[in-house]
Amino acid sequence: MMACGSVNLPPGFCFSPTDEELLLHFLYPKTSLPCHPNIIPDLDLSLHHPWQLNGKALSSGNQHYFFTRVKENRSTENGYWKEIGVTEAIVSASEKVGFKKYLVFNHGEAPQATATSWFMQEYHICSSSFSTASCGSTRGRRKSDQCRSKWVLCKVYEKKSCEPKQGVNCYNDENDNGTELSWLDEFYMSLDDDLEEVMSLPN
Protein backbone atom coordinates (compact mmCIF):
# COMPACT_ATOMS: atom_id res chain seq x y z
CA MET A 1 0.00 0.00 0.00
CA MET A 2 2.99 2.30 0.20
CA ALA A 3 3.60 2.35 -3.53
CA CYS A 4 2.78 5.40 -5.59
CA GLY A 5 0.49 3.50 -7.95
CA SER A 6 -3.21 3.07 -7.31
CA VAL A 7 -4.32 0.24 -5.04
CA ASN A 8 -7.56 -1.72 -5.30
CA LEU A 9 -9.09 -3.23 -2.18
CA PRO A 10 -9.39 -7.03 -2.25
CA PRO A 11 -12.85 -8.63 -2.12
CA GLY A 12 -14.23 -8.71 1.40
CA PHE A 13 -11.89 -6.00 2.67
CA CYS A 14 -13.55 -3.74 5.24
CA PHE A 15 -12.06 -0.27 5.56
CA SER A 16 -12.95 0.90 9.06
CA PRO A 17 -10.14 3.05 10.51
CA THR A 18 -10.41 5.07 13.69
CA ASP A 19 -10.20 8.85 13.63
CA GLU A 20 -6.62 8.63 14.90
CA GLU A 21 -5.67 6.17 12.15
CA LEU A 22 -7.24 8.35 9.44
CA LEU A 23 -5.10 11.27 10.57
CA LEU A 24 -1.77 9.58 11.32
CA HIS A 25 -1.74 6.86 8.64
CA PHE A 26 -3.53 8.57 5.76
CA LEU A 27 -3.93 12.36 6.00
CA TYR A 28 -0.53 13.11 7.53
CA PRO A 29 1.41 10.99 4.95
CA LYS A 30 -0.71 12.52 2.19
CA THR A 31 0.41 16.01 3.14
CA SER A 32 4.02 15.20 3.98
CA LEU A 33 5.36 12.29 1.92
CA PRO A 34 5.90 11.94 -1.85
CA CYS A 35 4.76 8.32 -1.65
CA HIS A 36 1.96 7.41 0.70
CA PRO A 37 -0.91 4.92 1.12
CA ASN A 38 -3.13 6.13 -1.70
CA ILE A 39 -6.09 3.78 -1.57
CA ILE A 40 -8.09 6.93 -0.78
CA PRO A 41 -8.56 8.99 -3.98
CA ASP A 42 -8.46 12.75 -4.52
CA LEU A 43 -11.80 14.29 -5.47
CA ASP A 44 -13.01 17.81 -6.12
CA LEU A 45 -15.76 18.34 -3.57
CA SER A 46 -17.55 20.85 -5.80
CA LEU A 47 -17.99 18.32 -8.63
CA HIS A 48 -19.75 15.57 -6.71
CA HIS A 49 -23.03 15.30 -4.85
CA PRO A 50 -22.85 12.89 -1.90
CA TRP A 51 -25.06 10.28 -3.57
CA GLN A 52 -22.64 10.20 -6.53
CA LEU A 53 -19.59 9.13 -4.52
CA ASN A 54 -20.03 5.37 -4.79
CA GLY A 55 -17.42 4.09 -7.26
CA LYS A 56 -15.46 7.36 -7.12
CA ALA A 57 -14.50 7.57 -3.46
CA LEU A 58 -13.15 4.68 -1.40
CA SER A 59 -16.39 3.13 -0.21
CA SER A 60 -16.84 0.74 2.70
CA GLY A 61 -20.44 -0.04 3.47
CA ASN A 62 -22.31 3.25 3.45
CA GLN A 63 -19.19 5.33 4.17
CA HIS A 64 -17.21 7.09 1.44
CA TYR A 65 -13.65 8.38 1.95
CA PHE A 66 -11.69 10.85 -0.18
CA PHE A 67 -9.11 13.63 -0.01
CA THR A 68 -9.98 17.11 -1.17
CA ARG A 69 -8.46 20.56 -1.13
CA VAL A 70 -9.44 22.85 1.72
CA LYS A 71 -12.23 25.16 0.62
CA GLU A 72 -14.18 27.90 2.35
CA ASN A 73 -16.99 27.47 -0.17
CA ARG A 74 -18.13 23.84 -0.19
CA SER A 75 -20.86 24.27 -2.79
CA THR A 76 -21.78 21.92 -5.62
CA GLU A 77 -23.93 22.40 -8.71
CA ASN A 78 -27.19 21.87 -6.81
CA GLY A 79 -26.33 22.36 -3.16
CA TYR A 80 -23.65 22.95 -0.56
CA TRP A 81 -22.08 21.47 2.57
CA LYS A 82 -22.91 23.43 5.72
CA GLU A 83 -21.04 23.19 9.02
CA ILE A 84 -23.41 22.30 11.85
CA GLY A 85 -21.27 23.79 14.58
CA VAL A 86 -19.68 20.63 16.01
CA THR A 87 -15.89 20.38 16.01
CA GLU A 88 -14.29 17.45 17.80
CA ALA A 89 -10.67 17.11 18.89
CA ILE A 90 -8.69 14.01 17.87
CA VAL A 91 -6.06 12.93 20.39
CA SER A 92 -3.17 10.47 20.09
CA ALA A 93 -0.93 9.60 23.05
CA SER A 94 -2.43 12.48 25.05
CA GLU A 95 -1.51 14.93 22.28
CA LYS A 96 -4.02 16.79 20.15
CA VAL A 97 -3.13 15.79 16.58
CA GLY A 98 -6.11 17.13 14.68
CA PHE A 99 -9.82 17.72 14.65
CA LYS A 100 -12.90 16.90 12.63
CA LYS A 101 -15.80 19.09 11.61
CA TYR A 102 -19.34 17.85 11.03
CA LEU A 103 -21.26 19.09 7.99
CA VAL A 104 -24.65 18.38 6.44
CA PHE A 105 -25.46 18.57 2.74
CA ASN A 106 -28.11 21.14 1.84
CA HIS A 107 -29.93 20.78 -1.49
CA GLY A 108 -30.67 24.04 -3.30
CA GLU A 109 -29.54 27.57 -2.62
CA ALA A 110 -29.60 29.40 0.69
CA PRO A 111 -31.79 30.47 2.35
CA GLN A 112 -34.37 28.18 0.68
CA ALA A 113 -32.08 25.14 0.70
CA THR A 114 -33.30 21.90 2.26
CA ALA A 115 -31.08 19.90 4.58
CA THR A 116 -30.64 16.29 3.46
CA SER A 117 -29.73 13.17 5.42
CA TRP A 118 -26.15 13.21 4.06
CA PHE A 119 -23.39 14.06 6.53
CA MET A 120 -19.67 14.61 6.22
CA GLN A 121 -16.86 14.43 8.73
CA GLU A 122 -13.99 16.63 7.56
CA TYR A 123 -10.60 15.75 9.09
CA HIS A 124 -7.90 18.38 9.63
CA ILE A 125 -4.35 18.10 10.93
CA CYS A 126 -3.04 20.44 13.61
CA SER A 127 0.19 21.73 12.07
CA SER A 128 1.75 22.33 15.47
CA SER A 129 1.07 18.77 16.63
CA PHE A 130 3.98 17.12 14.86
CA SER A 131 7.66 17.39 15.61
CA THR A 132 9.54 19.24 12.88
CA ALA A 133 12.69 17.23 13.64
CA SER A 134 11.56 14.47 11.32
CA CYS A 135 10.85 16.82 8.46
CA GLY A 136 14.46 17.53 7.51
CA SER A 137 15.58 21.02 6.59
CA THR A 138 13.82 24.27 7.40
CA ARG A 139 12.81 24.46 3.76
CA GLY A 140 11.29 21.01 4.00
CA ARG A 141 9.39 21.95 7.13
CA ARG A 142 7.86 25.00 5.48
CA LYS A 143 6.76 22.91 2.53
CA SER A 144 5.26 20.27 4.81
CA ASP A 145 3.31 22.84 6.83
CA GLN A 146 2.05 24.39 3.62
CA CYS A 147 0.83 21.01 2.37
CA ARG A 148 -1.00 20.28 5.59
CA SER A 149 -2.98 23.47 5.20
CA LYS A 150 -4.25 22.49 1.74
CA TRP A 151 -5.67 18.98 2.21
CA VAL A 152 -8.44 17.47 4.29
CA LEU A 153 -9.79 13.94 4.46
CA CYS A 154 -13.56 13.53 4.15
CA LYS A 155 -15.85 10.74 5.30
CA VAL A 156 -19.36 11.00 3.84
CA TYR A 157 -22.32 8.88 4.87
CA GLU A 158 -26.10 8.96 4.85
CA LYS A 159 -27.85 9.11 8.20
CA LYS A 160 -31.04 7.11 7.94
CA SER A 161 -34.10 8.09 9.94
CA CYS A 162 -34.30 6.43 13.31
CA GLU A 163 -36.00 3.19 14.14
CA PRO A 164 -39.01 3.75 16.41
CA LYS A 165 -38.00 3.68 20.09
CA GLN A 166 -39.95 4.01 23.28
CA GLY A 167 -40.37 7.70 24.04
CA VAL A 168 -38.74 8.80 20.77
CA ASN A 169 -40.71 9.69 17.66
CA CYS A 170 -39.14 9.57 14.22
CA TYR A 171 -39.37 12.57 11.95
CA ASN A 172 -41.34 10.70 9.27
CA ASP A 173 -44.34 10.08 11.49
CA GLU A 174 -46.77 12.52 9.90
CA ASN A 175 -49.55 11.67 12.36
CA ASP A 176 -47.56 12.67 15.43
CA ASN A 177 -48.57 15.35 17.89
CA GLY A 178 -45.74 17.69 16.95
CA THR A 179 -43.06 16.33 19.31
CA GLU A 180 -41.21 14.33 16.65
CA LEU A 181 -37.47 14.58 16.24
CA SER A 182 -35.95 15.58 12.94
CA TRP A 183 -33.13 13.46 11.55
CA LEU A 184 -30.79 16.37 12.38
CA ASP A 185 -31.92 16.22 16.02
CA GLU A 186 -31.34 12.48 15.92
CA PHE A 187 -27.84 13.07 14.59
CA TYR A 188 -26.97 15.32 17.50
CA MET A 189 -28.36 12.74 19.91
CA SER A 190 -26.35 9.97 18.24
CA LEU A 191 -23.01 11.70 18.80
CA ASP A 192 -20.72 10.30 21.48
CA ASP A 193 -21.89 10.62 25.06
CA ASP A 194 -18.83 12.70 25.88
CA LEU A 195 -19.95 15.69 23.82
CA GLU A 196 -18.95 17.90 26.70
CA GLU A 197 -15.37 17.28 25.58
CA VAL A 198 -16.09 18.46 22.06
CA MET A 199 -14.37 21.79 21.53
CA SER A 200 -13.89 24.29 18.76
CA LEU A 201 -10.31 24.43 17.56
CA PRO A 202 -8.52 27.09 15.49
CA ASN A 203 -8.10 26.33 11.80
N, C-alpha and C positions, 0 to 999 in steps of 0.2 A: 504493500500500500504506500510505500514511500517513494515509489517511482514517479517520474513527472508525467507519464502517460495516463490516460483515463483508466479507471478501474471499475469493473462491473461487479455487483454483489452476487455471490453464488445463490442458487435456489435455496430457499428456506432460511436465509440469513435475516436476522432481526436486528435492525439498527436502533438501539435504545440507550444512548449515552446519557449520563447525568449532566447537569449544568456545568459542573466543574470540568468534566471530560470534554464537553463541547468547546469550552474556552481554552483549556491547556493543550489539548491534543489536536484541535482542528483550527480554531480561530487564530490562536497565537502563532502556530507554524505558518498559517496562510499569510499573515502580515509580516513575518520575519524571515522566512526561509525560502530560497529559490525553488527547492523541491520539498513538497509537503504531501501529506495524505489528501488526495484530491478526489475522493469518492463523492464529495459534496460539490456540485457544480456552481458556477457563477451565473447569476441571472439578473436582468434589469427589472427591478421591482415595478417600474412604471409600465412595462410591456405585458404583464401577466395579471389576470384576475386570479384570486385564490383557487377557484374551482378549475383552473386550467393548469395547475402545477403538476398533476399526476403525469409521469412520463418525462417531465422536464427537470423537476427537482429530484433529490434523492428521497424517495418515498418509502416509509415503513409503516404499514397499517394506514391509519388516517392522518399521519404526520408527514409533513413535507419540509425538507431541509435544503437551504441554499445560501450562498454568499451573495451579498450585494453591496454596492457602494453606499456610503452614508449619504442620506438625503434629508433635507429639511422638509421638502415637499414630497410626500409619499402617495401621489395621486396616480391613477391609471386612466384609461380612456373613459370608463364609465363609473368611476368611484374613487375612493381614497382611503388610506389607512389612518385612523385617528387614535392617538394615545388616550388611554382611559385613566391616566393618572396614577398608575401603580408601577413603581420601580423597585426592583428587589436586588439586594446585594448578593454576590456570589463569592463565597469564601473558600479558600484552600489552605490547609495547615495554619489556621487562625489568621490568615492574611487575606484582605479583600483584593481579589484578582480581577473583578469585573462586575457587571450588573446586567440585568435584563429589563426591558420595558415591555409592557403589555399594550397591544393595539387591537382595535376591532375594525373590520372592513365595512365602510359605509358605501352604499350603492346610490349613485346620483351625485348631485352637486349640493354643497352646503348653501343655505341652511335647510333645504328640503330633503336632504339625503336621508336614506333609511339604513339604520344599522342592521347588519346581517349577523349570521351565527358563525362567521369566520373570524378566528383570532390569530394573532401573531405574537410570538415572543421574539424580541430583537435583542441579540447578545452583543455587548460591548466589552472591550478590554480596558482596564484602568492602566494607562500608560505608566504611571508611577509605581505600579505593583511589581514590576519585574526588575531584577538586578541588571544594570547596564554592563556589568563586568563580562557577561557572556556574549555581548554584542560586538566585541572587537573595538575598532577605532572609534574616535569621536564622530567621524564622518558616518561610520556605520550605524552608530546609535541614533544620529539625527534621522537617517533614512528609515530606520526601524520604527521610530516614534511616529514619523510621518505616515508610514504605511498603516500603523494601527489606527490612525485617525480616519482612514478612508474606507475601511471594511467593517461590516457587521455580519453576523451569522443569524439567519432567520429560521424559525420553526413555525410553520403555519398548520393549523388544524381547524376542523369544524366542530363547534360545541353543539351537540344535539340537545333538544329540549329534554327536560328532566323526566324521569320515570315518576309516576304518582307515588307520593310518600304521605304517611300520616301527618297531618298538620301542615303540609306543603302543597300548594296548588300550582300546577304547571301553567305556563303562559298561554297555551293553546286551548284552554278550557273556556270556551266562549260563553258558557252558561253559569260562570262563577259569579260570586257576589261582589266582585271588584277588588278582592284581596290577593289576586293571583300574582305570582312572581314572573317577571320577564326573564328571558334567557340571560340577559346581561346581569340581572340581580343574582340569578343562579350561578353565573360565572364568579362573581365576587364571593359568594358563599362557598364555592368549591375550591377557592384558593387555600393554601396551607393554613393550618390553625395558628401558626405563629406569625400572623400578619402584623402583629405589633412590632416585629423586627424589620418589616419592610421599610426601607428608607429611600428618600430621593437622593441621588448622587449627582455630582457635577459631571457634565459631559466631557 
